[in-house]
Structures are given as C-alpha cells and as structure tokens.
Amino acid sequence: MPRRVLLLTGLFFVSGASGLIYEVLWTRQLSLIFGVTTYAVSAVLATYMGGLALGSFWFGRRVEKFSNPLRLYALLEAGIGLYALVVPLLLHGLRPLYIALAQLGLPYATFSLARTLLASGVLLVPTTLMGGTYPVLVHYWTTTGRGLHRGAGVLYFVNTAGAILGCALTGFWLIEHFGLTGTTRIAAVSNLLLAAGAAAIAGRAQASGEIAPVRSDSPKIEETAFSRLILLCAGISGFVSLAAEVLWSRALLRYLYNSTYAFTSMLSAFLLGIALGSAVYTTMLAHRRRPLLVLAALQTGVAAGFVVTILAFPSLREWTDWMVGSGIVTTFEDSLRMMMLRAVLVLLPPVVFLGAIFPLTASVYASGRDDVGSSVGRVYAANTLGAIVGSIACSFLLVPVIGMWGTQRLLIALCLVPAGLVASVALPRAKAAVLAATVVAAAAALFVPAGDVFRDTFLQGRPGVLDFYREGSTDTVGVGNAFGQRTIVYEDQRGTASTMSFGVNFFLGHLPMLLHPGTPKRVLHICFGVGNSLSAVASHTELERVDNVELSPHVLEAGHLFWTNDDVLSNPKVHTIIDDGRNYLMTTNQMYDVILLEPPETFTAGVINLYTVEFYRDALAHLAPDGLMMQWIPTGNGTMNEEKELFAAFAAVFPHQSMWWQLGSGCALLVGSRQPLAIDYSRLREHMKEPRVHRDMTLSQVRDVDQLLSMFLFDDVAFADFVRGVAPTRDDRTVLDFTMPRYAGSGFGLGQFSSDAKAGGDKQKTPFWFVLTRLAEYRKLGRPVVPYLTNLGGEDPAAIAARIERARFTPRRTLALSEPEWQRMRSDGSLPQRWVEALRAPAAVPAVSSEGAPAAPH
C-alpha cells in the first residue's frame, strides 16, 4: 500500500475516533436540556444518524464532480471541526427556546417532534458532513486504481477501529479530565489537523498524477431488482444492528450495572465486533467469486450468533466467573475486566457477522459502476436509515408490544428471510427452493411459544418469585416477592425500596415537612420508588397538592403492590407527571414550598445530573421564599473528598444548609433554604403527635422529638468547613460518575447491592463497612442542634441537649410487616405484638472502634 494511501487510512482512523467522541458528547450535552428519557435520547440519536444518512447520500452523488476528492474530504473535516467549536454556544441558546416550547402545553407528539427539530437544528450540519466522509474516501480509493472491494472493507475497518478508540478515550478519560467543553475542543482540533493533513496529501496526489479514472472490478450491473435487493439487505442489516444494540445493551445491565463504564464497555464491545467483521471481510472474503452466497452466509451467521448469545445469556455470570477464576471483585480493574468480558461474550457472536455485511453490500452494489461514490453513498444511507428505524422501533414499538424475547426472535427472522432471498438469486432453482423452504421453516419455528430468556433471568438468583414484570419503551421493571415482602427491581438489578424499607422512606418524607417553618401547601416529590416517602408527604393534612415526578410509568404501575404506601397514587392530592426530574424542574413554572428527591445511587449513569450546581439553581428558582429543598445522598459510594463535591454543589446554591442522617440507612439528607435554620421545638413536638406522623415515626423507630433531632449533624458552619476549597459538581465536568465506580464502596461500579465486592482483599471491608465508617467520620464533624431550637416550652436547653445526645446512639432494628398485619394495624391503629416487644428490647448498637469508626461486621 503506497505511503500516501497509508497516511490517509491513518487520518480516517482518527476521524472515526473524533466522530464517536462527538456522538457521546452531544448526546450527553443534549440530555442536560432534553432530559434522560428514552424519548429525548432517541430524538438525539435519530438526528445524529439522520445527518449521517443525508451526508452519505448527498456527498456521494456529488463527489464525482470533484477532480480531487481528497480536497473535498479535507473540507468536510475542517467543516466538522469548526462547527463543533460553535456547538456549546448553540446548545446554550437552545435551552431558553426549549423551555418556552415546553411551557406552551403542546400535545406530547407535537412536543416530541419539536424537540427533534431543535436537536436537528444543532446537529444536522456536522453529522451531514460526517456522513459524507466515507463515500468520498471510497471514491478516492477507486480513482487510484485500487480494488473497490478491498477499499470498502479497509476504510470501514479503520474508521470503526478509530471509533473504538474514541469511545474508550471519552468514556474512560477525556470527559473526566477535560469536561464536556474541553473534550469538544480536543475533538475539534483533531478534525482541523485531519483537514490539514488531507489537504497536504491531496496536493501531493494531484502533483504526482496519482488520481486516475475509476477502473471497474467486475462487469457492470444495471439498476435492477437485484441492486434494490442489495440495498434492502444493507437497510435490514442496519435495522438489526441498532435494534440489537438497544436490546442487548439494555439486557446486559442486569450483569453490568448501570454506570458510565458499563455503557462504554458495551459500546466498545459492539464496535469491536463491527471492526472484526470488517477485518474478516477485507482479509478473507473481499475477493470471493460468489459474493451473494457470502452475503447469505453472513446473514445466516448473524442469526446463528443471536442463538449462541441467547443460549449463553442465562449462565453468563457463571461463565465469566469460571473464565476469570472468581466472582469476587477486589479492584476496579477486576470490575472493568468483568464488564468487558460479559459484553464481548454477548455482543460479539452476532455483531462480527454484521460488521462484514456492510462493506460487502457496498462493494457488491458499487462494483462495475462509474459513480462509485454515489453508489457507496446510497448503500451507506440505506444502512443508516435502517439503523435509525431499528433503534426507534425497538424502543417504542417492538419491546412494548411483543417484548424483548419477541423482539429477539423477530430480529433472527429478519436475518434469515433476506438470506434466503439472496441465496435464491445466487443458486440454481432447485437448490433455491430447498433453501427457501428451510429458511421459512426456521423462521416459523422462532415464533413457537418458548421460555422467555429475559424474564427468566431477571431476578438473577435473588430468592423469591416475580409478582410483576413489565418491559416498556423506557425500562424494564419487576417486583420480587421473597419471604412475604416485595422489592422493586430494575433492569440493572437496583432494588432497595421495598415493603421493608418503609422506616427510612417515611423518615425521608416527613423530615422536610416537619422542618418547614410554616405549613407547606405545594410539594414536588421526584422519584417514586415504591411510594413510601410520597405516602408520608401526602399524609400531611394541610397539604393541598404534591406533584409526583417519575421517569418510568412501569414503576407507578407496580405501586399498588406495595401495601406500605397506603395506595398513595389514588390520593386526590397526588398529581403524577411522567418525566425526567431535572427536565421537569427546568421547564415548569410552578413554585413549591418543599422539593425533595431520592434518586438512584450517585454512580449510576445519568443520575449525577441531579446533583450539580445547575440543577440546584433550577430547584432554587422554583422554591418559595420560605421553602425547603431536601436532597438524598447515599454515603460510602465514593471517597470522602468525592462526597464533599456533592455537598459543595448544594452549598454553592442554597444560602443556608444543614445535613441530617437518615436513620440507620447509610444516607445523608441535605436540607437547603434561603432562610437560616430555626426549629420551633414545641411546634415540632406537637406535629410528631399527629396520628399519621406518630404512626410512621413509631414504625421508623423514631420514638420522640429528641430522637428525630439526634439525626442532625451539620449546620451552616460545619457545612462551610466541610466543603472549603472543594470544587462543586457541575454539568460541564461531573467527574464523580467516573470516579465513584472506581471505589470499593460502590462495589467497583458493579453495584453495592448486586456484587461481591471486597476492598483490597480484606474480606471484612464490604460496601456496608464503608457506610458505617462514613457515619463515624461525619459524627466527628457534627455540631449540636440545640442553638437552632426556638420555643423550648420552658425546658432547660442543657437537658434537651443531653436527651438528644443519648438518643443519637439509640439502636434500632429493621422489622417487616406483612400485608395482613399492615391492614389490621391501619384499621385498629395498634402495632403487632412482635413490634411492641422489639421496640421495648431493640437490637444491639454496632460496635465502635477506639478511633470512632464502627467495627467491621462479621
């Protein structure tokens, strides 16, 4: 291969890397405006890929008009880089326009279209330029007199290999260290350097006379039903490819957890399969004499790969544990290795074949034509349009209607049917008839009722049975029933809220209502969970309205199964809104007396958007002058310094802050306001006597007002000392969603509730150990609450302080209530006898070491 062509393939490798960087960046940036709903992300993806399809078609048709296609390629790369530098400004201008649209009250379908048009207005130009690069370079390759078949494969391979590098760099390093804006500048500069390099190569190629007329590789094929069949195969390949990526990336979460590293691992594994497939085509299949048979074989191979994946999926955990020698994760490197291995085992078998299909269809369709660039552009456009339809159809039509298992069987059929059609063209009629019958029989067999591999593997070895299971466009949600108690379970195996978690949930719901200096009338509650905390909020008699914002409609659908929430969704005060919590706060014009939320763990992908300075500014803007904002922070998921960044973001926005410990749950509750903290002691004590508050606090084992106040740890002064010199978490550089998964307290990103993570080989340091240790560290920094108490009712402050201090170490135990016990308690107001006995003789206090840290549990 001449040095000039070798340099050009190197440039296209870097181009693939920058293209993937932009895809990750722009999806992430637009999610800050549109939210992280499946609908919003799909709008961004459709716009991105639509631009690629448009660019490949438009520039493919016009590349023949350029005497030197490398100059056009240089212009495309320069245009991408220059436009990328402007994208942050355009996105900044998009926010007020989006808010104005959201407040018009448009029908949802109209609003979704408007959101897509807004995304198109920003992304269509650079993605169109990106889409033109591949057909332009394939055209140049053929003008140099080198084979079309090999060129299509080589260029597709190097571009995809570059995309793997771009994915890994962005997901593992660039955004963490340079933020969104800095990473954008790095990618833009790389495009400008690419443009300069391509322009230099173009000048030398022109001077040397290297560019020559296109030479045909094989006899010319007229535009016929045959060529349309090839375009159909390219489109179906794109459809299957993206639909499978959506489907299996979602299913894999139950083995990988839902962190930014999990998505990077899955996307890298998918791109690796595409690259390997294109490499196999280039080195082994490009010059086969019967390319149609090769195409039929590859399509059949995709179906076979899916079958292998389905067979391996139920035992994936056991397979990977056996391959690495242990299921115990002791370092982040172990965790990352496990993620990559599981993603590769599931995605590689079908995707390798998919990676070979595109360059094959491109070369077969364009072979023998004079308009190579235009022909390749049409194939690329067909493939990309198929990918758009596949992605959207999988999320919004196939999975909701026929489920994940039905969708997988349909994808297998979509591979086998065109395989039969292509083979029937290539083979004599007798053989074609036999083959067609075999394919039809195989496709029909796929729809014979069989076990649902996705439903059957959902609980992942948890005890109990599934009482509820829904696969929808946004997520998969289940309810597990074990030992008479129900737990909400998500696709990534998160599942901590249950009929047993009512204690901590009730405390969370009541605390801001009790601390409010007045009488809260309007409340915003974000994240439904199982409805326990919402039930506590809605029980306050003078409350007029609580807006319940939840991302998943299936979580709400499962709500009636949790008897501890007292059927809160039927409460006339509760108004439910299906939306991303951040997106709702950004676009609503409502004002609230109390805002509270309880998101998933902070290292979960996308959740960090609810912990940034920008989010808190939106919250403060919708908070009444005497209102309270309460944020839930799971402790021990990261280092102390990382948690300080979360506290610093809160402190950077709210003039006054306090921190409370959420009973024995290992969670901190941050309370922010415009007004200084002032707690009317006598009024709080009276509130605690209200029937529902008294019941819930008793069930939470908060016996009186002093024990509630014992949960107080930080005031304004302690908060300021704690975060001094710490950079707050911001949208542009969240950092924590990259660093927390590397910490043992998060289970090294595999989820503290679903992994066997240990720290440094010390078997006693489980994730729970980090929670206990963090509590001890916070207690050392705590300050007394008594100075913030008013209206003491004539009591001695020192006596109150002594009672609060004793209550601080009052032990509590977690006890469950069965549904019959709960209903009986609701009817007669009495606690079950076993609860009365437990409250009289509670469990022992966790041991505390001489350094003040709790001893590791045995």
Secondary structure, DSSP 8 states (H G I E B T S, - for coil): --HHHHHHHHHHHHHHHHHHHHHHHHHHHHHHHH-S-HHHHHHHHHHHHHHHHHHHHHHHHHGGG-S-HHHHHHHHHHHHHHHHHHHHHHHHHHHHHHHHHHTTT--HHHHHHHHHHHHHHHHHHHHHHHHHHHHHHHHHHHHTT--HHHHHHHHHHHHHHHHHHHHHHIIIIIHHHHHHHHHHHHHHHHHHHHHHHHHHHHHHHHHHT-------SS----SSHHHHHHHHHHHHHHHHHHHHHHHHHHHHHHHH-SSHHHHHHHHHHHHHHHHHHHHHIIIIITT-S-HHHHHHHHHHHHHHHHHHHHHHGGGHHHHHHHHHS-S---SHHHHHHHHHHHHHHHHHHHHHHHHHHHHHHHHHHHTT-S-HHHHHHHHHHHHHHHHHHHHHHIIIIIHHHHHHHHHHHHHHHHHHHHHHHHHHHHS-HHHHHHHHHHHHHHHHHTTS----HHHHTTTTT-SSEEEEEEE-SS-EEEEEEETTEEEEEETT-----BTT-HHHHHHHHHHHHHH-SS---EEEEE--TTSHHHHHHHT-TT--EEEEEES-HHHHHGGGG-GGGTTGGG-TTEEEEES-HHHHHHH----EEEEEE--S-TTSTTGGGGSSHHHHHHHHHTEEEEEEEEEEEETTSS-HHHHHHHHHHHHTT-SEEEEEE-TTSSEEEEEEESS---EEHHHHHHHTTSHHHHHHHHHTT--SHHHHHTTEEE-HHHHHHHHTT-----SS---HHHHGGGSGGGTTTT-TTT----BTTBTT--HHHHHHHHHHHHHHH---SGGGEE--TT--HHHHHHHHHHHHT---------HHHHHHHHHH----HHHHHHHHS------B-TTSSB----
